[in-house]
């Protein structure tokens, strides 16, 4: 089995260490893996060594936030020279903006009517690699755990049995903190063209992550993104239904792009996402991991 998209605790919303992820992949019989943390490459050295010792194929990876035509996207970089300073620059750029963005999210969450404090958020993030980065999922975790809000009308849909309770933290993020929502805070992400170039200049392959998520009602942008020089599409994702997967599969075949698959496993942040759960309907041989170095 192959899973080329998962997150360690070097992502602000990841739960497990790189070592724990390798061990979990072994249990799940995943033989080809890549840890693709948000804007951070630090997991690769740890995971690569252990995976190799266990007879697994490990592909170095990262998932980078970027922008194209005022729309936020994620681009995966595979087979990269992860010790290049270019990726350290990307991380530092996001880190520099994170705390101010977190404070703005906190203020907007308070405007919704919740008594959440800086101390609440620091207590949750104190053991995180990204301590000053408070994501929408983290706000959801704090609020849903607060007994004072047991029957709060804004939170009821995210409780067990509620309309958004199947994936409460991420659904709360999408409903309140994603682009265009009440608690969204803009971060100055690099342009997609720049990220594609950075990945390719570091011997990597650039792949558009879970396009079914970021291209909502904007599929016309896909051909433009392909023309930017992106190398592949994450055709198979936990977020894609069969119709979407088939659309991206046919597009990748038509444009002779690399086809990849990934679950986007995070742990507790996305409890419904399991390692290897990318709903791939083609053989492992068609997943072009051998091209990813």
Secondary structure by P-SEA (a helix, b strand, c coil): ccccbbbccccccccccaaaaaaaaaaacccbbbbbccccccaaaaaaaaaaaacbbbbbcbbbbbccccccbbbbbcccccccaaaaaaaaaaaaacaaaaaaaaaaaaaacccccaaaaaaaaccccccccccaaaaaaaaaacccccccccccccccccccccccaaaaaaaccccccccccccccccaaaaaaaaaaacbbbbbccccccccccccaaaaaaaacccccccccccccaaaaaaaaaaaaaacccccccccccccccccccccccccccccccccccccc
